[in-house]
Amino acid sequence: MEYLKYDDCGEVNLNSFAKFQAMRDSLNATGVHMVYSYEPHTTNPISWPPQMGNSWRTGHDIRDSYASMMSELPILNAWANIGGPGAFNDGDILEVGNPGLSVSEARTHFAAWCLVKSPLLIGCDLTTVGEEFLEIMRNKDLIAISQDPLGEQGKLVSSSKGPSGLQLPPLSPA
């Protein structure tokens, strides 16, 4: 299976829609089984992503920090009803194994991405990452949640912090 990520590098508009559609149609015409991911550059849910490709970025580029990773979860939650089997909201590349996350934070990050069905694209150097981070990325139970055939994204249904989203306390050091 092949994978293509198409980044428009601009604001979402009618031209973006046409570009993404033209790329989708061109890929389909090849007859090659392809996972098509694209980046519409909007944090507000729009209706057309599932008709366009298999995954789409929902928010901002994240970094290897707990706050950055957690800031993406309310955006993913807003998009929760858009995705489904074969069409997934993409919260950005996994930062598990990069120096800015502790082991505890990396566990939270990986579990959250599995729950929201975000593609599990590894963003660290696998030749230098520590074994404790590799163990996180090999967690078969979490991967099973991510790969659940229903493809239904986990959603925030209640928050003691109010409607503003996920405002979790910082993790204590591992």
N, C-alpha and C positions, 0 to 999 in steps of 0.2 A: 504494500500500500504506500502511496506517495502522500506528501503533505506540502501544502503551499500556504504561506501567510502573506496576504496582500494588505499593505499599509498605505492608505491614501495620503497620509501625512498632511491632512488639512481638515477643514471643518466639514461636517456632514451637510450635504445639500443634494439637490437633484442630480448634479454632475457626479457626485460620489455614488449615488444609487446606480446611475447608468454605467459607471466604470466597474463597480462590483458585479453588476449583472452581466456585462460583456465578458468579464473574466470568468464568471461562473459558466456561461454558455460556451466559451472557448474550451474550458477544462472538460466540460461534459462531452464536447465534440471529439475529444481525443480517444474516448473509450477506456481510458486508464482509470482504475479505481483510485480516487483522490479525496483526501480530506482537505477541504477548502476553508481556511480561516481568514477573516478580514477584520479591519479595524475602522468602524464607522465614526470614531471620535466624538462620541456623545455619552454623557453619563445618564441622560434621561432615556427611559425605555422608548423604543420605536417599534412599530409592528412588523417591519419587513425582514429582520435578520434570519428567521428560520427558512424563508423562501429563497434566501440568497446563498447561504453556505452552511457549513457544519458547526462553526464556532465563530464568535465575534467578541472583540474586546468590549467590556462594559464600562471601563473607567479610565483611571490614570495609570501611568507607569508606576509600579511599586518599587521600593528599594528593600535592602536587607535590614529593615528595622521593624520592630513589632508595631509601632504606631502606623507606619506606612502600610503594612499588610492589613492591619485591622481597619484602616480607613476605607479599604475596598469592600468590606463586607456589607455595609449599608447599601452601597451601589448595587452589588450583586443581589441583595435582597429585593431591591426595587425592580430588578429585571426577572425575578424568579418565575413569573408566569409566562415568559417569552420562550424559554427553552423547552426541550423535551428530547425524546429518543432521536439520536442522530443530529441534534442541533443544540449546542451548549453555550452558555454564557462563560466568557473567559475573563477571569480576574487578573490575568497577567502571569508571567512565568513564575515558577516556584523559586523562592529564595532559600529554601532548605539547604544547608551546607555552606552558605556564604557567611563571611565572618561577622556580620552585624546581628545575627540571630543566635541566641543561646539554644541549647538543646530543647529546653522546655518551650521556648517560643517557636522553634522549628516544628515541634510536635503539634502545637496549636495551629500553626500555619497549614501543615499538611492535612490535618484532620478537617479543618475548615474548608479547604479546597476540595477535599473528597466529598464532604457533605453538600456543597453547593454545585457539585458536578463540573467544576472548572477543569479544563484540560490540565493534566499533570505533566507539564513541560519542565524538565529539570533545567535549572539555571545556574548550577554550580559546576566547577571543574571536577569531574568524576575521578580524575587521576590523583587528586590531592585531598579530596573530602574525607573527613574522619569517619570511622566505622559507625559511630553513634548516629551520624546523619544518614548513612546508608541504611541502617536498620529502620529508621523512620520511613524512608522511601520504599522499603521492602515490606511494609506492614500489610499483610495479605487481607486482614479484616477491613482496614480502611480502604484499600484498593477495591475490595468487593463492594463496598458502599458506593464508591465512585463509579464503578462499572455496572451497577444494578441495571438490569434490562428495562425497568420502567423508565429510567432516565429522568426521574422527577427530582428537581432540585430541592434541597432542604431550605426552609423558610423560617424567618423569625416570626413567631406568632404572639409573643408577649415579651415585654421588657419592663423591668422595674424602674428603668431610667427614663421612661416616656417614649413618645413616638419618634424621637430623633435618631433612633437606631441603636447600634451596638456600642455601648460605652462601658467597656469592661475595664476593671482595674488592671494596672500593670502586673505582669507575672513576677514572682519573686525569683531570684537567681536560682539556677539549677543546682 
